[in-house]
Amino acid sequence: MRNKVLYLQLCLLFIISSLPVQKAQAGEKDTPTEYNTPIYGEWSTKARSLSPIPFTASISGDQLTLKCASPDYDINITIVNANGQSVWLCDIAAPETSFVSIPLDSLPQGSYTIEISNDYGGYLQGTFQL
């Protein structure tokens, strides 16, 4: 009988001590995961040579974030769905291109392509899933 009581006490102690760990792990799932979206293409500027790709893109939750290392040129952003339809269009002036946040919460799940272009023939694209 004494062994049973000791066994039950140990089980109860184990269950109670694991509750904060379970709560912390459950909270981690609520935090959106951020992942990078690769961007490919050629970025042309006023210079005579091709510039390195100045943009990085990442998705966290329902936001697509574009960051530009050299926000020197106006850009055009288009998001196209898997059927080839443009679902989001925006022209952004040079000073505002350093950080662009695009809401994705109105888009249904699926595959999308982001296209970024400038007036000098620069064209970049990347694909992402929702």
MIKOLSE-998764 format. One line per 3 residues: their letters; for each residue x negated, y, z negated of N, C-alpha, C. Coordinates in Angstrom, 2 decimals, m for minus. Layout:
# MIKOLSE-998764
a) X:Y:Z:X:Y:Z:X:Y:Z; ...
# end
This chain:
# MIKOLSE-998764
mrn) m0.82:m1.19:0.00:0.00:0.00:0.00:m0.87:1.26:0.00; m1.92:1.20:m0.80:m2.81:2.36:m0.90:m3.48:2.66:0.45; m3.85:1.61:1.18:m4.45:1.78:2.50:m3.47:2.42:3.48
kvl) m2.19:2.04:3.37:m1.18:2.63:4.24:m1.04:4.12:3.99; m1.03:4.51:2.73:m0.90:5.93:2.38:m2.11:6.70:2.90; m3.29:6.14:2.71:m4.51:6.79:3.19:m4.48:6.90:4.72
ylq) m4.04:5.87:5.37:m3.94:5.87:6.83:m2.96:6.96:7.30; m1.79:7.05:6.67:m0.80:8.07:7.03:m1.34:9.48:6.78; m2.07:9.66:5.68:m2.64:10.97:5.39:m3.66:11.37:6.47
lcl) m4.49:10.42:6.87:m5.48:10.71:7.92:m4.79:11.03:9.25; m3.75:10.28:9.58:m3.01:10.56:10.82:m2.39:11.95:10.77; m1.78:12.29:9.65:m1.16:13.60:9.50:m2.21:14.71:9.59
lfi) m3.35:14.51:8.96:m4.43:15.49:9.03:m4.91:15.67:10.47; m5.05:14.59:11.19:m5.49:14.66:12.59:m4.47:15.42:13.44; m3.19:15.14:13.25:m2.15:15.81:14.04:m2.13:17.30:13.74
iss) m2.18:17.66:12.48:m2.14:19.08:12.10:m3.39:19.81:12.59; m4.54:19.18:12.50:m5.77:19.86:12.92:m5.85:20.04:14.43; m5.14:19.23:15.19:m5.20:19.36:16.65:m4.19:20.37:17.19
lpv) m3.26:20.85:16.39:m2.26:21.81:16.87:m2.87:23.11:17.38; m3.80:23.77:16.68:m4.36:25.00:17.23:m5.09:24.78:18.56; m5.73:23.63:18.72:m6.42:23.33:19.96:m5.41:23.20:21.09
qka) m4.31:22.51:20.85:m3.28:22.36:21.87:m2.68:23.70:22.24; m2.46:24.57:21.25:m1.90:25.88:21.51:m2.87:26.72:22.35; m4.16:26.67:22.05:m5.15:27.43:22.81:m5.22:26.93:24.25
qag) m5.17:25.61:24.42:m5.23:25.07:25.77:m3.98:25.42:26.56; m2.84:25.44:25.90:m1.60:25.82:26.59:m1.66:27.27:27.02; m2.26:28.13:26.20:m2.40:29.54:26.55:m3.30:29.75:27.74
ekd) m4.31:28.91:27.91:m5.21:29.03:29.05:m4.48:28.80:30.36; m3.46:27.96:30.34:m2.72:27.67:31.57:m1.91:28.87:32.02; m1.54:29.76:31.09:m0.75:30.94:31.43:m1.58:31.99:32.16
tpt) m2.89:31.94:32.02:m3.76:32.91:32.67:m3.94:32.52:34.13; m3.63:33.44:35.07:m3.79:33.07:36.49:m5.25:32.79:36.84; m5.44:31.82:37.69:m6.78:31.48:38.15:m7.13:32.38:39.33
eyn) m8.33:32.94:39.30:m8.78:33.77:40.41:m9.66:32.92:41.31; m9.42:33.01:42.61:m10.29:32.31:43.55:m10.57:33.21:44.74; m11.74:33.02:45.29:m12.18:33.84:46.42:m11.60:33.32:47.72
tpi) m11.32:34.24:48.62:m10.85:33.93:49.96:m11.96:34.28:50.93; m12.56:33.30:51.60:m13.65:33.61:52.54:m13.16:34.50:53.68; m13.98:35.45:54.07:m13.67:36.36:55.18:m14.76:36.21:56.23
yge) m14.34:36.05:57.49:m15.28:35.85:58.59:m15.04:36.89:59.67; m16.04:37.11:60.50:m15.88:37.99:61.64:m17.09:38.89:61.81; m16.94:39.90:62.66:m18.00:40.88:62.89:m17.47:42.24:62.50
wst) m18.25:42.98:61.74:m17.84:44.29:61.27:m18.66:45.34:62.00; m18.01:46.05:62.90:m18.67:47.08:63.69:m18.44:48.45:63.06; m19.45:49.29:63.13:m19.35:50.66:62.62:m19.90:51.60:63.68
kar) m20.14:52.83:63.32:m20.70:53.80:64.27:m22.14:53.43:64.66; m22.80:52.65:63.83:m24.19:52.27:64.09:m24.28:51.38:65.33; m25.46:51.26:65.88:m25.64:50.47:67.10:m25.76:48.96:66.83
sls) m25.91:48.58:65.60:m26.02:47.16:65.28:m24.84:46.74:64.42; m24.62:45.43:64.34:m23.55:44.92:63.51:m23.92:45.08:62.04; m22.94:45.47:61.26:m23.16:45.63:59.82:m22.82:44.32:59.12
pip) m23.40:44.08:57.96:m22.98:42.91:57.18:m21.52:43.09:56.76; m20.85:42.00:56.50:m19.44:42.07:56.10:m19.36:42.74:54.73; m18.72:43.91:54.65:m18.70:44.65:53.39:m17.56:44.25:52.46
fta) m16.67:43.36:52.89:m15.48:43.04:52.11:m15.60:41.70:51.38; m15.00:41.65:50.19:m14.76:40.40:49.49:m13.27:40.37:49.17; m12.70:39.19:49.15:m11.28:39.04:48.86:m11.10:37.96:47.81
sis) m10.17:38.19:46.89:m9.86:37.19:45.88:m8.37:37.26:45.56; m7.86:36.13:45.10:m6.45:36.05:44.72:m6.39:35.65:43.26; m5.58:36.39:42.51:m5.34:36.09:41.11:m3.85:36.29:40.86
gdq) m3.18:35.21:40.49:m1.74:35.30:40.28:m1.04:35.65:41.58; m0.30:36.76:41.58:0.42:37.17:42.78:m0.19:38.43:43.40; m1.51:38.59:43.26:m2.22:39.75:43.82:m3.40:39.30:44.67
ltl) m3.51:39.86:45.85:m4.70:39.69:46.69:m5.50:40.97:46.55; m6.76:40.85:46.17:m7.60:42.02:45.95:m8.72:42.04:46.98; m8.85:43.17:47.65:m9.96:43.40:48.58:m10.89:44.42:47.96
kca) m12.17:44.13:48.00:m13.18:45.08:47.53:m14.14:45.34:48.68; m14.46:46.62:48.88:m15.34:47.00:49.97:m16.58:47.67:49.41; m17.75:47.15:49.77:m19.02:47.68:49.28:m19.36:49.02:49.93
spd) m18.85:49.27:51.11:m19.13:50.55:51.78:m17.83:51.11:52.37; m17.05:51.81:51.55:m15.75:52.33:51.99:m15.88:53.58:52.86; m16.50:53.44:54.02:m16.81:54.58:54.88:m15.84:54.76:56.04
ydi) m14.96:53.79:56.29:m14.12:53.83:57.48:m12.68:53.49:57.13; m11.75:54.08:57.87:m10.35:53.71:57.75:m10.20:52.26:58.20; m9.28:51.53:57.55:m9.06:50.13:57.93:m7.57:49.87:58.15
nit) m7.29:48.83:58.89:m5.94:48.33:59.12:m5.91:46.92:58.55; m4.92:46.64:57.72:m4.78:45.31:57.13:m3.45:44.72:57.58; m3.50:43.47:58.04:m2.30:42.75:58.44:m2.35:41.37:57.79
ivn) m1.23:40.94:57.23:m1.11:39.56:56.74:m0.11:38.87:57.66; m0.53:37.71:58.19:0.26:36.97:59.17:0.60:35.60:58.57; 1.86:35.16:58.71:2.23:33.85:58.20:1.86:32.75:59.20
ang) 2.16:31.51:58.85:1.78:30.36:59.68:2.49:30.36:61.03; 3.60:31.10:61.15:4.33:31.19:62.42:3.82:32.32:63.31; 2.78:33.03:62.85:2.23:34.13:63.64:2.95:35.46:63.45
qsv) 3.87:35.52:62.50:4.61:36.75:62.25:3.86:37.63:61.25; 3.78:38.92:61.53:3.18:39.86:60.58:4.15:40.08:59.43; 3.70:39.79:58.21:4.57:39.93:57.04:4.15:41.09:56.14
wlc) 2.98:41.68:56.41:2.51:42.84:55.63:1.54:43.62:56.49; 1.77:44.93:56.63:0.92:45.81:57.43:0.61:47.06:56.62; m0.63:47.55:56.74:m0.98:48.77:56.04:m2.23:49.39:56.67
dia) m2.20:50.71:56.83:m3.38:51.48:57.24:m3.90:52.18:56.00; m5.20:52.07:55.75:m5.78:52.63:54.53:m6.92:53.56:54.89; m6.89:54.76:54.32:m7.92:55.77:54.58:m9.22:55.37:53.88
ape) m10.34:55.78:54.46:m11.67:55.39:54.00:m11.89:55.51:52.49; m11.57:56.62:51.85:m11.89:56.72:50.42:m11.16:55.68:49.55; m10.04:55.17:50.05:m9.24:54.23:49.26:m9.56:52.77:49.54
tsf) m10.49:52.50:50.43:m10.77:51.11:50.82:m11.71:50.38:49.87; m12.26:51.07:48.88:m13.18:50.40:47.96:m12.47:49.33:47.13; m11.18:49.53:46.83:m10.42:48.56:46.05:m8.98:48.60:46.52
vsi) m8.51:47.51:47.11:m7.14:47.44:47.61:m6.46:46.24:46.97; m5.31:46.46:46.36:m4.55:45.38:45.74:m3.25:45.19:46.52; m3.03:43.98:46.98:m1.86:43.67:47.80:m0.96:42.71:47.03
pld) 0.29:43.10:46.75:1.20:42.20:46.05:1.65:41.06:46.97; 1.64:39.85:46.42:2.03:38.68:47.21:3.31:38.03:46.68; 3.89:38.62:45.64:5.03:37.98:44.98:6.27:37.86:45.87
slp) 6.38:38.67:46.93:7.55:38.59:47.81:7.35:37.57:48.94; 6.17:37.00:49.05:5.90:36.05:50.13:6.21:34.62:49.68; 6.87:33.82:50.52:7.11:32.42:50.16:5.81:31.62:50.22
qgs) 5.84:30.45:49.59:4.66:29.59:49.63:4.35:29.20:51.06; 3.05:29.11:51.34:2.64:28.73:52.68:1.23:29.19:52.97; 0.84:29.07:54.22:m0.50:29.45:54.66:m0.42:30.83:55.33
yti) m1.41:31.68:55.02:m1.43:33.04:55.54:m2.83:33.39:56.03; m2.89:34.33:56.95:m4.16:34.88:57.44:m4.16:36.37:57.16; m5.25:36.87:56.58:m5.41:38.30:56.41:m6.36:38.78:57.49
eis) m5.98:39.85:58.16:m6.80:40.43:59.23:m7.14:41.86:58.83; m8.41:42.20:58.92:m8.89:43.54:58.59:m9.61:44.07:59.82; m9.25:45.27:60.25:m9.90:45.85:61.43:m10.18:47.33:61.20
ndy) m11.09:47.88:62.02:m11.36:49.31:61.99:m11.32:49.86:63.41; m11.49:51.16:63.55:m11.40:51.81:64.86:m12.64:51.60:65.73; m13.66:50.92:65.22:m14.91:50.72:65.96:m15.05:49.30:66.48
ggy) m13.95:48.55:66.47:m13.99:47.19:66.99:m14.31:46.14:65.94; m14.47:46.55:64.69:m14.71:45.57:63.62:m13.46:44.76:63.37; m13.62:43.46:63.20:m12.48:42.58:62.97:m12.92:41.45:62.05
lqg) m12.20:41.30:60.94:m12.46:40.24:59.98:m11.17:39.50:59.72; m11.29:38.23:59.36:m10.10:37.48:58.97:m10.45:36.42:57.95; m9.46:36.06:57.18:m9.60:34.99:56.20:m8.24:34.34:56.00
tfq) m8.23:33.10:55.56:m6.96:32.40:55.33:m6.82:32.10:53.85; m5.58:32.03:53.40:m5.31:31.69:52.01:m3.96:30.99:51.92; m3.77:30.29:50.83:m2.54:29.53:50.56:m1.83:30.12:49.35
l) m0.53:30.11:49.40:0.29:30.47:48.24:1.09:29.26:47.83
# end
